[in-house]
Amino acid sequence: MYAAELTPTVLAELRRPRRYPAVSVLLPTHRREPDNAQDPVRLRNLVAEAKNRLHADEAVSRADRLDVVDQLDRALREVDLVHAEDGLAIFAAPGEFQVWSLPRNVPARVVLSETFLTRNLVSAYIAGAPYWVLTVAADRVALFGGTGPRLVEHTSGRFPLDQVLPDWDVERQEQIGDVPSTFRDEETRRFLREADTALTAVLEADQRPLYVLGEAAALALLDEVGSGVKRATAQVPRGGLGHAAAAAVAEAVRSTVAQQGERAVAEVHKRLDQARSDKALASGIDEVWQSVTLGRVALLAVEEDYWEPVNVADNHLVPAGAGEPDVREDMVDEIVERALDTGATVRFVPAGELADGGRIAAVLRY
C-alpha cells in the first residue's frame, strides 16, 4: 500500500525488526519520457531477483517464502510508475508489504534482512524539510503536513475540528475582515482552546516548523487561549482559508516557508563557521564518516542530492567507480542514519552550499 506521509512514527515502525526475511527492493525511477520507458522492466527484474534469492535461501521456510512472494506480487500490482518520482521502495515481509514513492534518488538494490532498508526514507524525510500548516477560522481549524511544495491535509489526531456558528457567511466576512464579534464569543474561545490542545498532541509526536494562517483576530485569540501555537515558526495573518483545499493553503504559505528555509541554511553556515574557528569541524565524506562512527557529530550538513560511491580500504572511504567490486553506493545515507541514531541534528542544504567542504560537513561534540 502507498502511505500518504512520512513521519517519525512511521519511520520508527518501518525500522523495527521483522521476522526474517524482510525484503527491501529499491529502484531509481524517472518522472519523464524517454528515461522512464525502462522503469517497468527494471522493476520486474529486481522483484524477480528478490524471488530467486528467497527460493535459494535455505533459512527461509516454505510457508514464509510463499507468503513473502505473494506480498511482493501484491506490491508490484500497486506500483504506479506513470506518476513516479525519483525513487521507489518496496518492503515485504511475512504478512505485510508497503510501497513508497520518493522524491529522492535511490540505488538499485535487493536486500534480505531482519529489518527493512529505511535509510533512503529517512533521508527523504529530512531532505523534504517537513513542516506543519495550521489554518484557523471561527468555524474550522485544519492541519496540513508539508514536504517541500507538497501539502496534504492531516486527518487524524482530532483534525480537522469544526463548530457550528450562527447563520452569517463566515468565509465571506473573513475575506472582508468583518466577522461580527466571533472571536470575542466564549464558544469560539472554547473551540480554539480545544484546537490548541489537539495541535499540542500532534507537535509532541512529530516536532516540525509550524506555520499558522488565519485572520489577525483569530491568531490573537489563539495566542491568548493556547500554548501549542506559541511554538509557531511564523504566523501569517490571512483569512478566507478556513475551508480551503491543500493547494490554496500551500500557495498562501509558500513564500513564508521559502524565507524560513533560507534562514535555516544561513544558520547552518553560521554553526559550521563557528566550528571551524573552534577546530571542531569535520568535512568530506571520509572525515565525517570517521566522526559519525564514533558518535561525535552534533550537527550534520549534507548537500541535497549528494551521492558518492565509495569503497572501504584500511578503515577509510575512497572514491569508487560504478560497478566496482564491494562498492558502497549509499554511504551518504548510512552516515545520515548513523547521525540520527546518535542524536545528531541533520540538515540538508542546496547543491553547491558546501562546495568547500566536500559537499558534507559536521559540527563535532568534542
C-alpha beads as a LAMMPS data file, in Angstrom:
LAMMPS data file: protein, C-alpha beads

366 atoms
365 bonds

1 atom types
1 bond types

-500.0 500.0 xlo xhi
-500.0 500.0 ylo yhi
-500.0 500.0 zlo zhi

Masses

1 110.0

Atoms # bond

1 1 1 0.000 0.000 0.000
2 1 1 1.146 3.553 -0.659
3 1 1 1.390 5.625 2.523
4 1 1 0.408 9.288 2.409
5 1 1 3.067 10.841 4.577
6 1 1 6.403 10.056 6.207
7 1 1 6.501 10.876 9.902
8 1 1 8.900 9.926 12.727
9 1 1 6.269 7.463 13.970
10 1 1 6.002 5.828 10.538
11 1 1 9.800 5.674 10.206
12 1 1 10.142 4.101 13.645
13 1 1 7.572 1.464 12.702
14 1 1 9.380 0.734 9.435
15 1 1 12.727 0.381 11.207
16 1 1 11.565 -2.133 13.827
17 1 1 12.875 -5.715 13.456
18 1 1 10.826 -8.170 11.408
19 1 1 10.829 -11.942 11.219
20 1 1 13.341 -12.993 8.551
21 1 1 13.099 -12.477 5.631
22 1 1 12.287 -8.749 5.441
23 1 1 12.786 -7.908 1.765
24 1 1 13.676 -4.412 0.513
25 1 1 13.578 -3.655 -3.203
26 1 1 14.872 -0.218 -4.217
27 1 1 14.660 1.209 -7.727
28 1 1 15.712 4.595 -9.133
29 1 1 12.755 5.849 -11.186
30 1 1 12.196 8.633 -13.685
31 1 1 9.499 11.265 -13.955
32 1 1 9.556 11.807 -17.726
33 1 1 9.957 10.136 -21.101
34 1 1 12.066 8.661 -22.515
35 1 1 14.000 7.904 -19.298
36 1 1 11.011 6.203 -17.662
37 1 1 10.476 3.720 -20.507
38 1 1 12.671 1.051 -18.902
39 1 1 11.452 1.511 -15.327
40 1 1 8.819 -1.279 -15.521
41 1 1 11.380 -3.733 -16.899
42 1 1 13.961 -2.834 -14.244
43 1 1 11.344 -3.182 -11.515
44 1 1 10.224 -6.628 -12.693
45 1 1 13.865 -7.731 -12.879
46 1 1 14.557 -6.583 -9.321
47 1 1 11.439 -8.294 -7.971
48 1 1 12.427 -11.462 -9.862
49 1 1 15.877 -11.249 -8.248
50 1 1 14.246 -10.947 -4.828
51 1 1 12.111 -14.024 -5.502
52 1 1 15.123 -16.015 -6.719
53 1 1 17.036 -15.149 -3.564
54 1 1 14.079 -16.224 -1.454
55 1 1 13.917 -19.580 -3.233
56 1 1 17.674 -20.086 -2.851
57 1 1 17.815 -19.157 0.844
58 1 1 17.641 -22.311 2.971
59 1 1 16.971 -20.202 6.080
60 1 1 13.528 -19.277 4.700
61 1 1 10.720 -21.742 5.411
62 1 1 8.397 -22.779 2.607
63 1 1 5.449 -21.018 4.277
64 1 1 7.343 -17.746 4.693
65 1 1 8.715 -17.949 1.151
66 1 1 5.240 -18.346 -0.332
67 1 1 3.913 -15.558 1.894
68 1 1 6.637 -13.047 1.002
69 1 1 6.467 -13.890 -2.712
70 1 1 2.722 -13.188 -2.549
71 1 1 3.385 -9.899 -0.729
72 1 1 5.862 -8.889 -3.471
73 1 1 3.290 -9.680 -6.162
74 1 1 0.656 -7.618 -4.357
75 1 1 3.104 -4.729 -4.006
76 1 1 4.000 -4.914 -7.674
77 1 1 0.329 -4.579 -8.629
78 1 1 0.068 -1.374 -6.593
79 1 1 3.109 0.379 -8.058
80 1 1 2.206 3.442 -10.137
81 1 1 5.149 4.206 -12.414
82 1 1 3.047 6.597 -14.510
83 1 1 3.293 9.106 -11.663
84 1 1 6.760 8.061 -10.493
85 1 1 9.087 10.405 -8.642
86 1 1 12.847 9.814 -8.289
87 1 1 12.904 6.594 -6.321
88 1 1 10.757 3.613 -5.356
89 1 1 10.969 1.384 -2.295
90 1 1 9.056 -1.874 -1.871
91 1 1 9.119 -3.573 1.524
92 1 1 7.747 -7.086 2.001
93 1 1 7.834 -9.438 4.983
94 1 1 5.610 -12.249 6.233
95 1 1 2.103 -10.800 6.437
96 1 1 2.825 -7.306 5.113
97 1 1 4.038 -5.110 2.286
98 1 1 4.450 -1.385 1.676
99 1 1 5.219 0.738 -1.378
100 1 1 6.874 4.143 -1.109
101 1 1 7.450 6.669 -3.877
102 1 1 10.289 9.039 -3.001
103 1 1 11.294 12.480 -4.331
104 1 1 14.914 11.397 -3.915
105 1 1 17.200 9.104 -5.875
106 1 1 17.911 5.621 -4.521
107 1 1 20.382 2.921 -5.606
108 1 1 19.002 -0.208 -7.277
109 1 1 19.187 -2.846 -4.548
110 1 1 17.617 -6.044 -3.250
111 1 1 18.238 -6.762 0.433
112 1 1 17.052 -9.686 2.593
113 1 1 17.444 -9.000 6.281
114 1 1 15.618 -8.812 9.600
115 1 1 14.825 -5.126 9.038
116 1 1 13.750 -3.046 6.064
117 1 1 16.331 -0.809 4.391
118 1 1 14.911 2.534 5.514
119 1 1 17.859 4.924 5.277
120 1 1 16.604 6.261 1.951
121 1 1 13.228 7.086 3.502
122 1 1 14.979 8.757 6.435
123 1 1 16.989 10.890 4.022
124 1 1 13.882 11.731 2.002
125 1 1 12.105 12.802 5.195
126 1 1 14.962 15.023 6.350
127 1 1 15.658 16.453 2.886
128 1 1 11.986 17.242 2.426
129 1 1 12.165 19.685 5.361
130 1 1 8.747 18.644 6.716
131 1 1 6.546 21.302 8.313
132 1 1 3.028 21.850 9.619
133 1 1 0.496 24.450 8.486
134 1 1 -2.457 25.282 10.731
135 1 1 -5.384 27.215 9.225
136 1 1 -7.605 28.945 11.746
137 1 1 -11.165 30.176 11.239
138 1 1 -14.045 30.707 13.640
139 1 1 -15.809 27.566 12.462
140 1 1 -12.918 25.342 11.392
141 1 1 -9.297 24.594 12.306
142 1 1 -7.387 22.349 9.910
143 1 1 -3.848 20.979 9.917
144 1 1 -1.709 20.190 6.878
145 1 1 1.588 18.332 6.631
146 1 1 4.094 19.671 4.113
147 1 1 7.290 18.444 2.480
148 1 1 8.742 20.912 0.010
149 1 1 5.894 22.287 -2.131
150 1 1 3.602 19.330 -1.362
151 1 1 0.877 19.768 1.262
152 1 1 -1.512 17.055 2.489
153 1 1 -4.341 17.557 4.965
154 1 1 -3.761 15.812 8.289
155 1 1 -6.953 13.925 9.151
156 1 1 -6.082 12.245 12.437
157 1 1 -5.464 13.383 15.996
158 1 1 -8.917 15.086 16.032
159 1 1 -8.173 17.187 12.951
160 1 1 -9.964 18.888 11.315
161 1 1 -12.057 20.484 14.071
162 1 1 -15.414 22.093 13.222
163 1 1 -18.004 24.050 15.153
164 1 1 -21.437 25.357 14.155
165 1 1 -21.684 29.151 14.008
166 1 1 -24.656 31.485 13.678
167 1 1 -26.121 31.941 10.223
168 1 1 -23.755 34.612 8.873
169 1 1 -21.432 33.773 5.990
170 1 1 -18.169 33.410 7.916
171 1 1 -15.910 32.763 4.916
172 1 1 -17.205 35.805 3.057
173 1 1 -16.950 38.049 6.083
174 1 1 -13.459 36.767 6.928
175 1 1 -12.350 37.842 3.470
176 1 1 -13.640 41.381 4.010
177 1 1 -12.480 41.468 7.637
178 1 1 -15.890 41.893 9.251
179 1 1 -16.806 38.877 11.398
180 1 1 -19.355 40.173 13.945
181 1 1 -17.651 39.645 17.337
182 1 1 -16.982 35.977 16.528
183 1 1 -13.567 35.979 18.191
184 1 1 -14.974 37.524 21.371
185 1 1 -17.524 34.760 21.752
186 1 1 -16.958 32.309 24.627
187 1 1 -17.835 29.284 22.477
188 1 1 -15.180 30.293 19.964
189 1 1 -12.648 30.651 22.776
190 1 1 -13.511 27.140 23.927
191 1 1 -13.283 25.858 20.340
192 1 1 -9.840 27.357 19.748
193 1 1 -8.613 26.097 23.124
194 1 1 -9.703 22.608 22.060
195 1 1 -7.877 23.050 18.736
196 1 1 -4.721 24.124 20.548
197 1 1 -4.857 21.004 22.727
198 1 1 -5.126 18.826 19.620
199 1 1 -2.236 20.730 17.998
200 1 1 -0.038 20.268 21.074
201 1 1 -0.552 16.495 20.928
202 1 1 0.481 16.399 17.271
203 1 1 3.574 18.520 17.919
204 1 1 4.612 16.281 20.816
205 1 1 4.528 13.277 18.480
206 1 1 6.105 14.993 15.451
207 1 1 8.010 18.230 16.004
208 1 1 8.311 20.314 12.839
209 1 1 8.304 24.012 11.993
210 1 1 4.746 25.285 12.354
211 1 1 3.099 27.994 10.257
212 1 1 -0.256 29.371 11.426
213 1 1 -2.593 31.111 8.964
214 1 1 -5.747 32.987 9.853
215 1 1 -7.395 36.342 10.302
216 1 1 -5.492 38.602 12.729
217 1 1 -8.272 38.373 15.349
218 1 1 -8.201 34.570 15.181
219 1 1 -4.418 34.466 15.619
220 1 1 -4.600 36.846 18.553
221 1 1 -7.250 34.772 20.326
222 1 1 -5.392 31.522 19.673
223 1 1 -2.276 33.103 21.186
224 1 1 -4.310 34.117 24.211
225 1 1 -6.030 30.802 24.936
226 1 1 -3.402 28.298 23.780
227 1 1 0.186 27.210 24.280
228 1 1 0.905 24.925 21.307
229 1 1 0.552 27.760 18.816
230 1 1 3.296 29.666 20.658
231 1 1 5.746 27.190 19.084
232 1 1 4.925 28.564 15.629
233 1 1 7.838 29.432 13.402
234 1 1 5.685 32.120 11.791
235 1 1 2.133 33.442 11.860
236 1 1 0.593 34.683 8.618
237 1 1 -2.434 36.997 9.067
238 1 1 -4.578 35.835 6.179
239 1 1 -8.269 34.959 6.345
240 1 1 -10.531 33.073 3.982
241 1 1 -8.696 29.743 4.323
242 1 1 -10.922 28.009 6.825
243 1 1 -12.267 25.553 4.251
244 1 1 -9.508 25.932 1.662
245 1 1 -8.041 22.974 -0.210
246 1 1 -4.417 21.958 0.314
247 1 1 -3.295 23.623 -2.936
248 1 1 -4.644 27.029 -1.865
249 1 1 -3.066 26.725 1.590
250 1 1 0.268 25.711 0.034
251 1 1 0.237 28.791 -2.171
252 1 1 -0.629 31.051 0.761
253 1 1 2.291 29.818 2.866
254 1 1 4.818 29.231 0.065
255 1 1 6.861 32.436 0.391
256 1 1 6.976 32.221 4.194
257 1 1 8.263 28.639 4.061
258 1 1 10.886 29.648 1.486
259 1 1 12.097 32.503 3.695
260 1 1 12.388 30.183 6.669
261 1 1 14.369 27.720 4.550
262 1 1 16.843 30.458 3.643
263 1 1 17.213 31.405 7.302
264 1 1 17.796 27.760 8.239
265 1 1 20.593 27.420 5.660
266 1 1 22.186 30.630 6.957
267 1 1 22.074 29.211 10.493
268 1 1 23.804 26.022 9.310
269 1 1 26.614 28.088 7.775
270 1 1 26.914 30.089 10.988
271 1 1 27.358 26.929 13.047
272 1 1 29.857 25.461 10.578
273 1 1 31.904 28.674 10.596
274 1 1 31.950 28.693 14.394
275 1 1 33.009 25.033 14.461
276 1 1 35.820 25.818 12.031
277 1 1 37.049 28.554 14.369
278 1 1 36.797 26.161 17.328
279 1 1 38.603 23.403 15.388
280 1 1 35.513 21.226 15.853
281 1 1 34.645 20.758 12.166
282 1 1 34.800 17.608 10.038
283 1 1 34.438 17.915 6.273
284 1 1 34.456 15.494 3.369
285 1 1 32.821 12.084 3.357
286 1 1 35.712 10.138 4.900
287 1 1 36.345 12.551 7.757
288 1 1 32.636 12.844 8.512
289 1 1 32.217 9.068 8.381
290 1 1 35.031 8.609 10.896
291 1 1 33.412 11.127 13.245
292 1 1 29.854 9.842 12.970
293 1 1 31.037 6.275 13.601
294 1 1 32.470 7.475 16.929
295 1 1 29.234 9.308 17.805
296 1 1 30.970 12.694 17.778
297 1 1 28.624 14.532 15.378
298 1 1 26.291 17.176 16.822
299 1 1 25.155 18.678 13.500
300 1 1 25.448 17.025 10.100
301 1 1 25.071 19.180 6.977
302 1 1 24.652 17.483 3.586
303 1 1 24.043 18.920 0.136
304 1 1 20.791 17.787 -1.412
305 1 1 21.208 15.007 -3.987
306 1 1 24.785 14.309 -2.847
307 1 1 25.743 10.739 -3.709
308 1 1 29.229 9.284 -3.898
309 1 1 30.045 5.598 -4.432
310 1 1 32.934 4.543 -2.202
311 1 1 34.950 1.560 -1.107
312 1 1 36.232 0.977 2.411
313 1 1 40.001 0.487 2.446
314 1 1 42.182 0.488 5.585
315 1 1 39.216 1.882 7.546
316 1 1 38.905 4.863 5.215
317 1 1 36.449 5.712 2.447
318 1 1 37.916 6.057 -1.018
319 1 1 36.032 7.104 -4.163
320 1 1 34.878 4.214 -6.335
321 1 1 33.560 3.885 -9.839
322 1 1 30.126 2.473 -10.541
323 1 1 30.224 -1.306 -10.833
324 1 1 33.465 -1.790 -8.911
325 1 1 33.551 -4.759 -6.502
326 1 1 32.214 -4.074 -2.977
327 1 1 31.154 -0.539 -3.869
328 1 1 29.002 1.239 -1.246
329 1 1 26.571 3.363 -3.235
330 1 1 24.508 4.592 -0.303
331 1 1 27.219 5.638 2.154
332 1 1 25.840 9.172 2.470
333 1 1 22.507 7.762 3.609
334 1 1 24.307 5.424 6.028
335 1 1 26.032 8.457 7.523
336 1 1 22.687 10.273 7.820
337 1 1 21.066 7.337 9.570
338 1 1 24.030 6.825 11.931
339 1 1 23.977 10.529 12.795
340 1 1 20.276 10.345 13.667
341 1 1 20.841 7.193 15.725
342 1 1 23.452 9.028 17.819
343 1 1 21.231 12.058 18.450
344 1 1 22.700 14.441 15.876
345 1 1 20.724 17.102 14.059
346 1 1 20.715 16.585 10.286
347 1 1 20.210 19.413 7.797
348 1 1 20.143 19.242 4.000
349 1 1 21.230 22.363 2.090
350 1 1 21.007 23.288 -1.612
351 1 1 23.615 21.940 -4.032
352 1 1 26.813 23.999 -4.025
353 1 1 26.394 25.348 -0.484
354 1 1 29.145 23.069 0.877
355 1 1 31.465 23.036 -2.123
356 1 1 34.444 23.992 0.051
357 1 1 33.730 21.161 2.473
358 1 1 33.401 18.234 0.112
359 1 1 29.579 18.547 -0.005
360 1 1 29.225 17.137 3.513
361 1 1 30.356 18.608 6.843
362 1 1 29.769 18.133 10.551
363 1 1 29.965 20.114 13.769
364 1 1 31.607 17.893 16.397
365 1 1 30.642 17.467 20.022
366 1 1 34.245 17.167 21.213

Bonds

1 1 1 2
2 1 2 3
3 1 3 4
4 1 4 5
5 1 5 6
6 1 6 7
7 1 7 8
8 1 8 9
9 1 9 10
10 1 10 11
11 1 11 12
12 1 12 13
13 1 13 14
14 1 14 15
15 1 15 16
16 1 16 17
17 1 17 18
18 1 18 19
19 1 19 20
20 1 20 21
21 1 21 22
22 1 22 23
23 1 23 24
24 1 24 25
25 1 25 26
26 1 26 27
27 1 27 28
28 1 28 29
29 1 29 30
30 1 30 31
31 1 31 32
32 1 32 33
33 1 33 34
34 1 34 35
35 1 35 36
36 1 36 37
37 1 37 38
38 1 38 39
39 1 39 40
40 1 40 41
41 1 41 42
42 1 42 43
43 1 43 44
44 1 44 45
45 1 45 46
46 1 46 47
47 1 47 48
48 1 48 49
49 1 49 50
50 1 50 51
51 1 51 52
52 1 52 53
53 1 53 54
54 1 54 55
55 1 55 56
56 1 56 57
57 1 57 58
58 1 58 59
59 1 59 60
60 1 60 61
61 1 61 62
62 1 62 63
63 1 63 64
64 1 64 65
65 1 65 66
66 1 66 67
67 1 67 68
68 1 68 69
69 1 69 70
70 1 70 71
71 1 71 72
72 1 72 73
73 1 73 74
74 1 74 75
75 1 75 76
76 1 76 77
77 1 77 78
78 1 78 79
79 1 79 80
80 1 80 81
81 1 81 82
82 1 82 83
83 1 83 84
84 1 84 85
85 1 85 86
86 1 86 87
87 1 87 88
88 1 88 89
89 1 89 90
90 1 90 91
91 1 91 92
92 1 92 93
93 1 93 94
94 1 94 95
95 1 95 96
96 1 96 97
97 1 97 98
98 1 98 99
99 1 99 100
100 1 100 101
101 1 101 102
102 1 102 103
103 1 103 104
104 1 104 105
105 1 105 106
106 1 106 107
107 1 107 108
108 1 108 109
109 1 109 110
110 1 110 111
111 1 111 112
112 1 112 113
113 1 113 114
114 1 114 115
115 1 115 116
116 1 116 117
117 1 117 118
118 1 118 119
119 1 119 120
120 1 120 121
121 1 121 122
122 1 122 123
123 1 123 124
124 1 124 125
125 1 125 126
126 1 126 127
127 1 127 128
128 1 128 129
129 1 129 130
130 1 130 131
131 1 131 132
132 1 132 133
133 1 133 134
134 1 134 135
135 1 135 136
136 1 136 137
137 1 137 138
138 1 138 139
139 1 139 140
140 1 140 141
141 1 141 142
142 1 142 143
143 1 143 144
144 1 144 145
145 1 145 146
146 1 146 147
147 1 147 148
148 1 148 149
149 1 149 150
150 1 150 151
151 1 151 152
152 1 152 153
153 1 153 154
154 1 154 155
155 1 155 156
156 1 156 157
157 1 157 158
158 1 158 159
159 1 159 160
160 1 160 161
161 1 161 162
162 1 162 163
163 1 163 164
164 1 164 165
165 1 165 166
166 1 166 167
167 1 167 168
168 1 168 169
169 1 169 170
170 1 170 171
171 1 171 172
172 1 172 173
173 1 173 174
174 1 174 175
175 1 175 176
176 1 176 177
177 1 177 178
178 1 178 179
179 1 179 180
180 1 180 181
181 1 181 182
182 1 182 183
183 1 183 184
184 1 184 185
185 1 185 186
186 1 186 187
187 1 187 188
188 1 188 189
189 1 189 190
190 1 190 191
191 1 191 192
192 1 192 193
193 1 193 194
194 1 194 195
195 1 195 196
196 1 196 197
197 1 197 198
198 1 198 199
199 1 199 200
200 1 200 201
201 1 201 202
202 1 202 203
203 1 203 204
204 1 204 205
205 1 205 206
206 1 206 207
207 1 207 208
208 1 208 209
209 1 209 210
210 1 210 211
211 1 211 212
212 1 212 213
213 1 213 214
214 1 214 215
215 1 215 216
216 1 216 217
217 1 217 218
218 1 218 219
219 1 219 220
220 1 220 221
221 1 221 222
222 1 222 223
223 1 223 224
224 1 224 225
225 1 225 226
226 1 226 227
227 1 227 228
228 1 228 229
229 1 229 230
230 1 230 231
231 1 231 232
232 1 232 233
233 1 233 234
234 1 234 235
235 1 235 236
236 1 236 237
237 1 237 238
238 1 238 239
239 1 239 240
240 1 240 241
241 1 241 242
242 1 242 243
243 1 243 244
244 1 244 245
245 1 245 246
246 1 246 247
247 1 247 248
248 1 248 249
249 1 249 250
250 1 250 251
251 1 251 252
252 1 252 253
253 1 253 254
254 1 254 255
255 1 255 256
256 1 256 257
257 1 257 258
258 1 258 259
259 1 259 260
260 1 260 261
261 1 261 262
262 1 262 263
263 1 263 264
264 1 264 265
265 1 265 266
266 1 266 267
267 1 267 268
268 1 268 269
269 1 269 270
270 1 270 271
271 1 271 272
272 1 272 273
273 1 273 274
274 1 274 275
275 1 275 276
276 1 276 277
277 1 277 278
278 1 278 279
279 1 279 280
280 1 280 281
281 1 281 282
282 1 282 283
283 1 283 284
284 1 284 285
285 1 285 286
286 1 286 287
287 1 287 288
288 1 288 289
289 1 289 290
290 1 290 291
291 1 291 292
292 1 292 293
293 1 293 294
294 1 294 295
295 1 295 296
296 1 296 297
297 1 297 298
298 1 298 299
299 1 299 300
300 1 300 301
301 1 301 302
302 1 302 303
303 1 303 304
304 1 304 305
305 1 305 306
306 1 306 307
307 1 307 308
308 1 308 309
309 1 309 310
310 1 310 311
311 1 311 312
312 1 312 313
313 1 313 314
314 1 314 315
315 1 315 316
316 1 316 317
317 1 317 318
318 1 318 319
319 1 319 320
320 1 320 321
321 1 321 322
322 1 322 323
323 1 323 324
324 1 324 325
325 1 325 326
326 1 326 327
327 1 327 328
328 1 328 329
329 1 329 330
330 1 330 331
331 1 331 332
332 1 332 333
333 1 333 334
334 1 334 335
335 1 335 336
336 1 336 337
337 1 337 338
338 1 338 339
339 1 339 340
340 1 340 341
341 1 341 342
342 1 342 343
343 1 343 344
344 1 344 345
345 1 345 346
346 1 346 347
347 1 347 348
348 1 348 349
349 1 349 350
350 1 350 351
351 1 351 352
352 1 352 353
353 1 353 354
354 1 354 355
355 1 355 356
356 1 356 357
357 1 357 358
358 1 358 359
359 1 359 360
360 1 360 361
361 1 361 362
362 1 362 363
363 1 363 364
364 1 364 365
365 1 365 366
